[in-house]
Amino acid sequence: MAVVTPPAIVILGPGALATARRVQTLYPGAQVHALEGRVAGDVAFSELGAHLRECYTRGLPIVALCAAGIVIRCLAPLLANKGAEPPVLALAEDGSAVVPLLGGLTGVNVMAREIGAALAVAPAITTSGELRFGTCLLNPPAGYALASLAQGKRFVSDLLAGAATRVDGHAPWLENVDLPREAAARHAIRVSAHVWDGSPDDLVIHPRSIVAAVGAPREALADNVRRALDAHGLAPLALAALVAPAAHMRDASLAQAAAELGVPLRFVDSEENTAQATLAALDLAADVERYTPNDDGVALACAAAPLDPRALGRARGKLAVLGLGPGRADLLTPAARAALDSATDIVGYATYVGMAGPFRADQQRHATDNREELQRARHAFEMASEGRRVAVVSSGDPGVFAMAAAVLEALEGSDDARWHAVELAIVPGVSAALATAAQVGAPLGHDFCMLSLSDNLKPWTVIEKRLLHAAQADLVMAFYNPISRARPWQLERALEIVRSVRAPHTRVVLGRDVGRPGETLRAMTLGELRSADVDMRTMVIVGSSATRGFARGDGGEWIYTPRWYREDA
Ligand code: SAH
């Protein structure tokens, strides 16, 4: 199978760079991941083990230019649960040896051959079936599914033991494979949408060539589809997609049925909500065999070759508004990471789009410099309405002075049914106030408020009023957007208001570029704070009367707000 996702080419020192760049030319979109402080590549990482594990869990193929043993040790903790396994290869720094380690069923040997050919070395392939036939029979190309892995293994060992085989059906990828073929052989590789009858001599491969169409969501839909397939002797693994009328896009039972069946869910615009009308709207080729719908309202169609689900109607679009956290990769939540990985399009302010990368070649970036959040939100809905999976990125948390509210505002203001049919998710992130607080201790340990000092979208008088009330209520305050070139005097005025209520010895924490390169943290008092200490990349936390500090072991200070409260504290 051709490698779809470009690999992470991982290097630990300058000695490996030349070989890494040669491998990179084989895989468009591949990036060289280089150990920080040792060598510069396209992506920097600081700890090999953690980085390899992250790539692996993200399903990225890995070409590691280091000892095979190191790679094995790094990934060992992840290998117990054998799930989908990306190809992993070790490659000698000087390109003199290439060793496929993992991913036998996802094309590691194909990659080993490709890299071996480019570097003029023999790949260290150890899979016996591969060695004999030059391909992995158990790893059919995209669009085909093996009926049974256990049966497949038995079939391959029969062939290795000397049995011959015939090929029934159309298997274009086997045409140039050196199989022991015999027209009358007892063993057969059978390419068919029909279920395997259990014959021990057959290797059955299903082309994903069947469409199941429904007219309306129903109870137990997945069971209905299975029953319809069963009635015609068709294999569930041969199903390419479940298709429904776009009018039912928001129905959760459809998504659940598709997930249960393990196939993509696609939609078409059809006049009436019947299975037959759905099928008709797909405009399938004339030679596709149609089956009349059963009582459960499922219509089937079966093509001779695999069907590309992307060509069948359109998907339900997705829009995830996600928070990247303050910047550090390990403060990005796995849920946000997953939303980024599954996105086809990434929308956001250029700095944050950059922060969210690296991206695959198939992911489109829509980085803008404009601060027109509503416009950006509308663009995101437009793309999602076409069936794309869009990620809108914010720094920190998307719901804290960021894109989530803009996206909801755009949606509320729209009467476009396509926008309302989009699957919308808000994925939280670590907000700047939380990241800053954690660095110094727990200044937000008791009641606090978050305030934006920007008067772009609200009148300054409102800000003054809220500041005064928050100060009087003795809340800890976290100031976002404290100052900017366009708003030079506002912070000083804000501090005046706070000082009119709160004592000069009140604790203040300034966090600048927290969780990013060049992070700085400063602790001071309200009396000492000057607006010149603050810029737009700074988080200002002003303590309450109870916020306190004490020396920490490393010479710094822990600052926290106790959980209790005394009027006279
Ligand atoms: N959604 C973001 C906030 C966006 S408003 C969040 O939840 O963090 C932008 C303001 O957030 C900046 O002016 C600054 O005050 C603060 N900020 C964002 N990232 C920061 C960081 N890494 N360090 C310090 N302050 C930051």
Residues whose N, C-alpha, C, O or C-beta is under 5 A from the ligand:
A	BS01	SAH	P326 S394 S395 G396 D397 P398 V400 F401 A402 V430 S431 A432 F479 Y480 N481 P482 G511 R512 D513 V514 M536 R537 T538 M539
